[in-house]
Every structure is written in structure tokens, then in C-alpha cells.
Amino acid sequence: MRRISFILALFLPTVAYGQPNDYLRSNPTFLNAFREVVQPAARSTVRVTCNGKDTCLGVVVGADGWILTKAHDLTGNIQCKLSDGRLLEARLIGVHEPNDLAILRISTAQLTPIKFASSKNVKAGSWVASVGVGAEPAAVGIVSVATRKVNEAYLGIQVDDTSSGLLVIAIMKKSAALKAGLRPQDHLLYLNGQRIASGDHLMQILAERRPGDTITLTVRRGNDEHDIKLTLQSREETGDYR
């Protein structure tokens, strides 16, 4: 059997616009080949919602209701939707700001905790599947470089995938986006001329960049389009994790 590694993506899965191309990694036939690989981890994955809206994914780390997720998007009424369909209220127990992680607690038992493995054993060129809450992976890719520690390029916005494109719904304090003049209700169209298909796609683009890189965002504001040039920061520079 082929060895295929998986990762847990704590952000929303890709929302594709238009019909998938037969040769793209978003093609359902291609994703179906990875079902067996992601199923064990999918049983330990939950969807986190805030005030009724899908916010991110989380992973079960304790059978009696302990959930690990990302921290800075958690606001308002927090709930977790389990792989069996149950929607449960969640309490925010603690936050680890340097790594933007949070621990939630839900009132249930006999969950299936995730089994972690060291990423140092994953070689460049290996297949990697991003786990969602469904039977198929949220995305599939290839490990391009060996494990290393890098600073994350931080734009400092919250977005929502809508029928009219990627909508900015919040901007973090002291962020590059705020300093450059990005506003809530702006629609993100392009980054350095590359069409932005979804929130997940935006994160994939930003993952290839580093703090200090300068980018140009093309946004639609009302009926007009604007180019906004900004310099990416790290989370440590903004001091804004929540």
C-alpha cells in the first residue's frame, strides 16, 4: 500500500468556483483516491462555528471533550460540530498566543483523539492530504521542502467565502491590512495579479510568502476596483492573536 501522509488544516476547506478541471487536484475523482488515508483523522476532526458561522476546524485531543484549534478567529458563541453530526456548545479553556492555538471543551465523552506523528519523518516529494470533516480530504498536495521553522506571513484579516467572491468581514488591530487601508466589506479579487478563488486559496498563496514581502491586493469596493499595496508582517509584530 502506498504511504501517504496527512495534515490537519485548522482553516476552512476550499470553496471552488466553477466546475473542477479533470487535471486539477480539486477534481472529485482524484480526491476520492485519498478517502482511505484521511478517514481515521476525519473521525477526530470537528468543525468550529462562532455565532452560527463556520470559522475553522479543530481536532480532538482528549476523549472526554478536549478540542485543539486555532485561536485568533474565536469570538462570540462557540460550538463544535462532530463527525457524527452533533452540534455542541464549546467553552474556551485557554490560548497559547505564540502559536495561535486554543483549547476548547465540549460536554461529551468517548471521542476518538487524534494520533500525532513527527513531521520530521515526512520527506520532500511525499503526498500530503489536508483533513476535513467529510469522507474526502479538503485538499491534496505534495511536500515541497523538509520540515523547518519559518515566520508566518500575516495579513491580519478575517474573510468569508460568498457567492460574489471573498469578502473581508474583519480587520485586526495593528495589521498590515489596516495600515494599508483595507476595509471591511471589501471583496478581494487578486493578489499580485493572481485571481483569489477562496479563503483557503488566499492562505495557500500567503504560505509561500514571508514577513517583509510586499504584495498588491486588487479589491472591489462598491462598484470600483482598487489596488492596495502592503508589506506583510508576522503575528509577533502585530501582537494580535485573537
Secondary structure, 3 states (H helix, E strand, C coil): CCCCEEEECCCCCCCCCCCCCCCCCCCHHHHHCCHHHHHHHHCCEEEEEECCEEEEEEEEEECCCEEEEECCCCCCCEEEECCCCCEEEEEEEEEEHHHCEEEEEECCCCCCCCCCCCHHHCCCCCEEEEECCCCCCCEEEECCCCCCCCCCCECCEEEEEECCEEEEEEECCCCHHHHHCCCCCCEEEEECCEECCCHHHHHHHHHCCCCCCEEEEEEEECCEEEEEEEECECHHHHCCCC
